[in-house]
Amino acid sequence: MSEQDSSPVLETCDLDFSYPDIDGRPIPGVPPVVQHMSIRIPRGARCLLLGSNGAGKTTLLKVLGYSIPMQGDISALQMIESLPGVDPARRSNIMHVLDIDPEWRMHRVSDGQRRRVQICLGLLKPPEVLLLDEITVDLDVLARADLLEFLKEESELRGTGIIYATHIFDGLERWPTHIMFLSGGRLKVWSKAEDIPELANDQLLQLAEKWLREEKQLRKVAIANKEANGQSKPSVKMASWSNGWAPGRMTSTLKDSSNAVLRM
Ligand SMILES: Nc1ncnc2c1ncn2[C@@H]1O[C@H](COP(=O)(O)OP(=O)(O)OP(=O)(O)O)[C@@H](O)[C@H]1O
């Protein structure tokens, strides 16, 4: 099936997003964090989402939508079984892939163990689209390799569309079908993996580094031009994290006072 024939599993058209200030409105003078985002994720696509710190990857994935808060003194198994309508064979396969101990107490697990249970919950019902934000960051190499293989099978067998944002490129060259590069909240590159020669040459890391250096250079030039034109930086003083979400986290930080206010 060609990309044109297949209906997308996810599509946005000229999407903008700004974080709200304490009054619930976008902060005046601050451009949207996600800008003019038009994407079309085909069935079965595995899209690697690249971009510098602050480029907007987490925000984009949040806007496209997912979160799995979890807390309290319950076991991994209770947590996992609390999701109704799951095929038991699939559940035990995913628990096996992620090597989850059913007895883990969720308030006493390590970051990596918590991450495994979170990933498991997200995969229990075969999703049409998976939005994954640095999910392998706490995983050991074996868990990461097994998970990436499982995700590949999901996309190939079930047509699940995947967007995966990461800064960890080890062994990822042959994994994606598409590459997305985000810069300043905008999509700068959207390409099939087969059209990117660096992937065939195992040079994903070098490619990402090149794009990031070019972006940094452009940013420097833009700032220099602004200063030369006598334009000062927008003065943003205190901005409240009114929605309680921190980048890279899957749970709200609202109760965490150290994250409640961000000084910019
Ligand atoms: N809850 C929030 N409220 C206000 N601004 C936010 C919030 N979360 C992120 N931002 C801002 O949005 C921009 C994009 O952040 P985002 O976390 O989406 O980037 P990212 O590409 O995921 O970065 P990283 O690679 O560091 O995880 C940054 O300028 C950041 O300061």
The ligand as an SDF file (V2000), in Angstrom:
LIG
                    3D

 31 33  0  0  0  0  0  0  0  0999 V2000
    4.4670   23.7720   31.1030 N   0  0  0  0  0  0  0  0  0  0  0  0
    5.0800   24.7170   30.3840 C   0  0  0  0  0  0  0  0  0  0  0  0
    4.7060   26.0160   30.5050 N   0  0  0  0  0  0  0  0  0  0  0  0
    5.3140   26.9790   29.7770 C   0  0  0  0  0  0  0  0  0  0  0  0
    6.2960   26.7660   28.8760 N   0  0  0  0  0  0  0  0  0  0  0  0
    6.7050   25.4900   28.7110 C   0  0  0  0  0  0  0  0  0  0  0  0
    6.1300   24.4120   29.4690 C   0  0  0  0  0  0  0  0  0  0  0  0
    6.7350   23.2720   29.0730 N   0  0  0  0  0  0  0  0  0  0  0  0
    7.6580   23.6310   28.1490 C   0  0  0  0  0  0  0  0  0  0  0  0
    7.6360   24.9490   27.9170 N   0  0  0  0  0  0  0  0  0  0  0  0
    8.4660   25.6860   26.9520 C   0  0  0  0  0  0  0  0  0  0  0  0
    8.1390   25.1950   25.6590 O   0  0  0  0  0  0  0  0  0  0  0  0
    9.3070   25.1120   24.8560 C   0  0  0  0  0  0  0  0  0  0  0  0
    9.4000   23.7210   24.2710 C   0  0  0  0  0  0  0  0  0  0  0  0
    9.6090   22.8330   25.3270 O   0  0  0  0  0  0  0  0  0  0  0  0
    9.5290   21.2650   25.1090 P   0  0  0  0  0  0  0  0  0  0  0  0
    9.6450   20.6220   26.4320 O   0  0  0  0  0  0  0  0  0  0  0  0
    8.3380   20.9380   24.2800 O   0  0  0  0  0  0  0  0  0  0  0  0
   10.8640   21.0250   24.2350 O   0  0  0  0  0  0  0  0  0  0  0  0
   11.5760   19.6610   23.8810 P   0  0  0  0  0  0  0  0  0  0  0  0
   11.8910   19.7170   22.4280 O   0  0  0  0  0  0  0  0  0  0  0  0
   10.7750   18.4920   24.3400 O   0  0  0  0  0  0  0  0  0  0  0  0
   12.9130   19.7900   24.7380 O   0  0  0  0  0  0  0  0  0  0  0  0
   13.8270   18.6680   25.4150 P   0  0  0  0  0  0  0  0  0  0  0  0
   14.6170   18.0260   24.3170 O   0  0  0  0  0  0  0  0  0  0  0  0
   14.6900   19.4670   26.3240 O   0  0  0  0  0  0  0  0  0  0  0  0
   12.9520   17.7110   26.1680 O   0  0  0  0  0  0  0  0  0  0  0  0
   10.4900   25.4960   25.7430 C   0  0  0  0  0  0  0  0  0  0  0  0
   10.8280   26.8300   25.4480 O   0  0  0  0  0  0  0  0  0  0  0  0
    9.9410   25.3880   27.1400 C   0  0  0  0  0  0  0  0  0  0  0  0
   10.5420   26.3160   27.9990 O   0  0  0  0  0  0  0  0  0  0  0  0
  1  2  1  0
  2  3  1  0
  2  7  2  0
  3  4  2  0
  4  5  1  0
  5  6  2  0
  6  7  1  0
  6 10  1  0
  7  8  1  0
  8  9  2  0
  9 10  1  0
 10 11  1  0
 11 12  1  0
 11 30  1  0
 12 13  1  0
 13 14  1  0
 13 28  1  0
 14 15  1  0
 15 16  1  0
 16 17  2  0
 16 18  1  0
 16 19  1  0
 19 20  1  0
 20 21  2  0
 20 22  1  0
 20 23  1  0
 23 24  1  0
 24 25  2  0
 24 26  1  0
 24 27  1  0
 28 29  1  0
 28 30  1  0
 30 31  1  0
M  END
$$$$
